[in-house]
Amino acid sequence: PPSAGGFFDTPPQQPLTDFFKDTELAVLGELANRVRVVMDRSLPSTLHGTSRVTNGVPLAIINPRAPDKRYVILHELMHHQLDELGCPSLCCTLQAKEIPTESWLRRTQFQSFVRGLLVQLWELIQHSRFNAMLLRIFQCGPESAREKEYRGYMSSKSLPTYAMCRSDGHTSLKKVAVAAHVATVILEGSPELRCDFLEFVRTRYPAGEDMVKLGEALVACVHPCDVELLKMTRAQLDELMTSMLYDLKKVLDTLDTGMLVKVGAVQPLKVKFNQRCSTVAHVDFCEPTVSPIVSVTAGGFGSRASAHPDDAIVRGAGFGGWGGWGGEGAVAAGDVGEGTCGELPVCSHVRTVMLDRSAGCGC
């Protein structure tokens, strides 16, 4: 075991019993016995926690300065739980020979978009499947973390762009980045923060009203629910994963990349990705077509008909029988300011990006 007090000592691993009652841990199942909490003072102030698996041990790595450490621990545990129950990592590929000239994606690097904005939006979808349960059972939520984070942004009069561009980046990139912040605050902020932040966006940016509307449209794509994962049958869990991928498809369509986005089948991985993910779903960005119907193949969800027949066909191949993702990247440098810049060249040498959750999470 590490010695205490040394500057270079490895932070000790603590059991969840140091933070929660036995009756509370019972709700979390067998995983609660395996997860270890590490208080890491080296985490930046903007990063409240992250999770990873080290030597087979699932870790919840927590910033001791986090506003609500109890919530952050539970938050990271729920990401571990989703992984073990089959939440896929995402493998994103640029299939098109080139990004359409009119697309805002052409003004950034594909890998920057995937590792930044797409990560954040996929994480929000996952959070929507467990935050209500954490509030109901543990009486805690992400509001305190978002409060500190976004009050800080408003004070500095700038917002991060998820590494897609510099502060003088193209207006179209700033619009989607700010819209993602709007969605984050609506989904995870307090009513007071929502009111203040939306007013900040409307008055700070010339296109503020459009940014707010796009953010609200992204929120409409996400379907929060209050469920206890360990009480769900395999079929119900399959439906849950289906709904998350469906939400992701709707989000990407709403962002209007100018490309045809295909969300592929959930497939087993021969080797766990980052020691934690045993499944993967491919997200392909393809040449735009005039086809009015997009087929979204989401394997592992049985042969049930799509619950969303309006604009996507969800099909599966009866994956079943497996048990136990990806990414909440720390917000990268580059704030949303005014001004424009020239178009960046399309990145052709990086066309496939696997989402990685090691960067951690801001709440």
C-alpha positions in Angstrom: 0.0 0.0 0.0 1.2 3.6 -0.7 2.7 5.5 2.2 0.9 8.5 3.5 1.8 12.1 2.9 4.5 12.0 0.3 4.1 14.3 -2.7 4.8 11.5 -5.2 2.7 8.9 -3.5 0.0 7.1 -5.4 -3.4 8.1 -3.9 -4.9 5.3 -1.9 -7.9 3.3 -3.2 -10.9 3.5 -0.9 -14.0 1.2 -0.9 -17.4 2.6 -1.4 -18.2 1.8 2.2 -16.2 4.8 3.1 -18.7 7.0 1.4 -22.1 5.2 1.4 -24.3 3.2 3.8 -24.8 -0.5 3.2 -28.4 0.0 2.4 -27.4 2.4 -0.4 -24.7 0.1 -1.7 -27.3 -2.7 -2.0 -29.0 -0.7 -4.8 -25.7 -0.6 -6.8 -25.3 -4.4 -6.8 -22.1 -6.5 -6.9 -20.2 -3.8 -8.8 -20.2 -1.7 -5.6 -17.9 -4.3 -4.0 -15.3 -4.0 -6.7 -15.2 -0.2 -7.4 -12.5 1.7 -5.7 -12.5 5.5 -5.1 -9.2 7.5 -5.7 -9.1 11.1 -4.5 -6.6 12.7 -7.0 -5.5 16.2 -6.2 -3.6 16.4 -9.5 -6.9 16.6 -11.5 -7.5 20.1 -13.0 -10.2 22.2 -11.4 -12.4 21.8 -14.5 -12.3 18.0 -14.2 -14.5 16.7 -11.3 -13.9 13.0 -12.0 -13.1 10.3 -14.4 -13.3 6.5 -14.5 -11.0 3.8 -15.7 -10.1 0.2 -15.2 -6.6 -0.6 -13.9 -5.4 -4.1 -13.5 -9.0 -5.3 -13.6 -10.1 -2.9 -10.8 -12.8 -0.3 -11.8 -11.8 3.0 -10.4 -13.7 6.2 -9.7 -11.1 8.9 -9.8 -12.4 12.0 -8.0 -11.2 15.6 -7.7 -11.4 16.3 -3.9 -12.4 19.9 -4.9 -15.5 18.7 -6.7 -18.6 20.5 -5.3 -20.5 17.3 -4.7 -18.1 14.4 -4.4 -20.9 12.0 -3.5 -22.6 12.6 -6.9 -19.3 12.4 -8.8 -18.5 9.0 -7.3 -22.0 7.7 -8.2 -21.7 9.2 -11.7 -18.5 7.4 -12.4 -19.9 4.1 -10.9 -22.8 4.4 -13.3 -20.5 4.7 -16.3 -18.8 1.5 -15.1 -22.2 -0.2 -14.7 -23.4 0.9 -18.2 -20.1 -0.6 -19.7 -20.6 -3.9 -17.9 -24.2 -4.1 -19.1 -23.3 -3.6 -22.7 -23.2 0.1 -23.5 -21.0 0.3 -26.6 -18.0 2.3 -27.3 -18.3 4.3 -30.5 -16.0 3.9 -33.5 -16.5 6.9 -35.8 -15.3 6.8 -39.4 -15.3 9.4 -42.1 -16.5 7.3 -45.1 -17.0 10.1 -47.5 -14.1 11.0 -49.8 -14.5 14.6 -48.7 -16.7 16.6 -46.5 -19.3 18.7 -48.4 -18.2 22.3 -49.0 -21.2 23.8 -47.2 -20.8 21.6 -44.1 -19.5 23.1 -40.8 -17.5 19.9 -40.4 -15.2 21.0 -43.2 -14.0 23.9 -41.0 -12.5 21.7 -38.3 -10.7 18.4 -38.0 -12.8 15.2 -38.0 -10.9 13.8 -35.0 -11.4 17.1 -33.1 -15.1 16.9 -33.6 -15.4 13.3 -32.5 -13.1 13.6 -29.5 -14.7 16.8 -28.4 -18.3 17.7 -29.4 -19.5 14.1 -30.2 -18.1 12.8 -26.9 -19.9 15.4 -24.9 -23.2 14.7 -26.6 -22.9 10.9 -26.3 -22.1 11.4 -22.6 -25.2 13.6 -22.1 -27.3 10.8 -23.6 -25.8 8.3 -21.1 -26.3 10.6 -18.2 -30.0 11.0 -19.1 -30.4 7.3 -18.4 -29.2 7.4 -14.8 -29.3 11.0 -13.4 -33.1 10.7 -12.5 -32.4 7.5 -10.6 -29.5 9.0 -8.7 -31.7 11.9 -7.7 -34.6 9.7 -6.6 -32.5 7.2 -4.5 -29.4 9.2 -3.4 -30.8 12.8 -3.5 -28.0 14.2 -5.6 -27.4 15.3 -9.1 -25.1 17.2 -11.5 -26.5 20.7 -10.7 -23.8 21.8 -8.3 -21.0 20.8 -10.7 -22.7 22.6 -13.7 -23.3 25.6 -11.5 -19.7 26.2 -10.7 -18.6 25.3 -14.3 -21.0 27.6 -16.1 -20.9 30.5 -13.7 -17.2 30.5 -14.4 -17.7 30.6 -18.1 -20.2 33.5 -17.8 -17.8 35.4 -15.6 -15.0 35.1 -18.2 -17.5 35.8 -21.0 -16.2 32.8 -23.0 -17.2 29.2 -23.7 -14.9 26.3 -24.7 -15.3 25.1 -28.3 -14.6 21.4 -27.6 -11.2 21.8 -29.4 -12.9 22.3 -32.8 -11.5 25.8 -33.4 -9.7 28.8 -31.9 -11.5 31.7 -30.3 -11.7 33.4 -33.8 -13.2 30.2 -35.3 -15.8 30.1 -37.9 -19.3 31.2 -36.9 -20.8 27.8 -37.9 -18.5 26.0 -35.5 -19.2 28.4 -32.7 -22.9 27.9 -33.2 -22.8 24.1 -32.7 -20.4 24.4 -29.8 -22.5 26.9 -27.9 -25.6 24.9 -28.7 -24.0 21.8 -27.0 -23.4 24.0 -24.0 -27.0 25.1 -24.0 -28.1 21.5 -24.2 -25.8 20.6 -21.3 -27.2 23.3 -19.1 -30.8 22.6 -19.9 -30.4 18.9 -19.2 -28.1 19.1 -16.1 -28.3 22.6 -14.7 -30.6 24.1 -12.1 -33.6 26.2 -13.2 -31.8 29.4 -12.1 -28.7 28.5 -14.1 -30.7 27.6 -17.1 -32.4 31.0 -17.1 -29.2 33.0 -16.6 -27.2 31.0 -19.1 -29.7 31.2 -21.9 -29.9 35.0 -21.3 -26.1 35.1 -21.4 -26.0 33.3 -24.8 -28.7 35.5 -26.3 -26.9 38.7 -25.3 -23.3 37.6 -25.8 -23.5 36.3 -29.4 -25.0 38.0 -32.4 -26.5 34.5 -33.4 -27.4 33.8 -29.8 -31.1 33.2 -30.4 -30.2 30.6 -33.1 -27.7 29.0 -30.8 -30.4 28.6 -28.1 -32.9 27.2 -30.5 -30.4 24.6 -31.8 -29.5 23.7 -28.2 -33.2 23.2 -27.4 -33.6 21.0 -30.5 -30.7 18.8 -29.3 -32.4 18.5 -25.9 -35.6 17.3 -27.7 -33.6 14.4 -29.2 -32.6 13.1 -25.7 -35.1 11.0 -23.8 -34.3 10.8 -20.0 -35.7 8.0 -18.0 -35.8 6.9 -14.4 -34.7 3.2 -14.3 -32.6 0.9 -12.1 -30.4 -0.9 -14.5 -29.9 -4.0 -12.3 -33.6 -4.6 -12.1 -34.0 -4.6 -15.9 -34.2 -7.8 -17.9 -31.8 -8.4 -20.7 -34.5 -7.5 -23.2 -35.1 -4.2 -21.4 -31.4 -3.4 -21.3 -31.3 -4.1 -25.0 -34.1 -1.6 -25.5 -32.3 0.9 -23.4 -29.1 0.7 -25.6 -31.4 0.9 -28.6 -32.9 4.1 -27.4 -29.5 5.7 -26.6 -28.3 5.0 -30.1 -31.5 6.3 -31.5 -31.0 9.5 -29.5 -27.5 9.8 -30.9 -28.7 9.4 -34.4 -31.3 12.1 -33.9 -28.7 14.4 -32.3 -26.3 14.0 -35.2 -29.1 14.6 -37.8 -30.2 17.8 -35.8 -26.6 19.1 -36.0 -27.0 19.1 -39.8 -23.5 18.0 -40.7 -24.5 17.8 -44.4 -23.6 14.1 -44.4 -25.5 10.9 -44.2 -24.9 9.5 -40.7 -25.2 5.7 -40.2 -25.2 4.1 -36.7 -24.1 0.6 -37.1 -24.7 -2.7 -35.3 -23.5 -3.3 -31.8 -20.7 -5.9 -32.1 -18.6 -7.8 -29.6 -15.0 -7.0 -29.2 -12.4 -9.8 -29.0 -10.5 -7.7 -26.5 -12.0 -5.2 -24.2 -11.3 -1.6 -25.2 -9.4 0.1 -22.4 -10.2 -3.0 -20.2 -13.8 -1.9 -19.9 -15.8 -2.0 -23.1 -16.7 -5.4 -24.6 -19.0 -4.0 -27.4 -18.7 -1.4 -30.1 -21.1 0.5 -32.4 -19.8 2.1 -35.6 -20.9 5.6 -36.5 -20.1 6.3 -40.2 -20.2 9.7 -41.8 -21.0 9.1 -45.5 -21.7 10.9 -48.7 -25.1 12.7 -48.6 -27.9 11.0 -50.5 -31.4 12.0 -51.4 -32.9 8.9 -49.8 -35.7 10.0 -47.4 -35.2 7.0 -45.1 -32.1 6.1 -43.2 -31.6 2.5 -42.0 -30.0 2.4 -38.5 -28.8 -1.1 -37.8 -28.3 -1.6 -34.0 -27.4 -5.2 -33.4 -28.0 -7.0 -30.1 -31.4 -5.7 -29.6 -33.4 -8.7 -30.7 -35.9 -8.7 -33.6 -38.4 -6.2 -32.2 -39.8 -3.7 -34.5 -38.6 -0.1 -34.3 -40.2 2.0 -31.6 -39.3 5.0 -33.8 -40.5 4.3 -37.4 -40.8 7.9 -38.4 -37.3 8.4 -39.8 -35.1 5.5 -38.7 -35.3 1.7 -38.9 -33.7 0.0 -36.0 -32.9 -3.6 -36.6 -31.0 -6.2 -34.6 -29.6 -9.7 -34.8 -30.2 -11.2 -31.4 -26.8 -10.5 -29.9 -27.8 -11.5 -26.3 -25.9 -13.3 -23.7 -23.0 -10.9 -23.2 -22.1 -8.7 -20.3 -20.1 -6.0 -20.0 -17.6 3.3 -23.1 -16.6 6.1 -24.3 -15.8 9.5 -23.7 -16.3 12.5 -21.7 -13.4 14.6 -22.8 -12.1 17.3 -20.7 -13.0 20.6 -22.3 -10.0 21.7 -24.4 -8.5 25.1 -24.9 -10.1 27.6 -27.2 -13.1 29.7 -26.3 -16.0 30.9 -28.3 -15.3 34.6 -29.2 -16.3 36.8 -32.1 -14.8 36.9 -35.6 -14.1 34.4 -38.3 -11.2 32.6 -39.8 -10.4 30.8 -43.1 -11.5 27.3 -43.8 -9.2 24.6 -42.5 -8.1 21.8 -44.8 -10.0 18.5 -44.6 -8.1 16.0 -42.6 -7.6 12.9 -44.8 -5.0 11.0 -42.7 -7.2 10.4 -39.7 -10.5 8.9 -40.8 -11.4 6.5 -37.9 -11.6 7.6 -34.3 -12.4 5.3 -31.3 -14.0 7.2 -28.5 -12.0 7.0 -25.3 -13.3 7.8 -21.8 -9.9 8.3 -20.2 -10.1 12.1 -20.5 -12.7 12.1 -17.8 -15.8 14.1 -17.2 -16.6 17.6 -16.1 -19.3 16.7 -13.7 
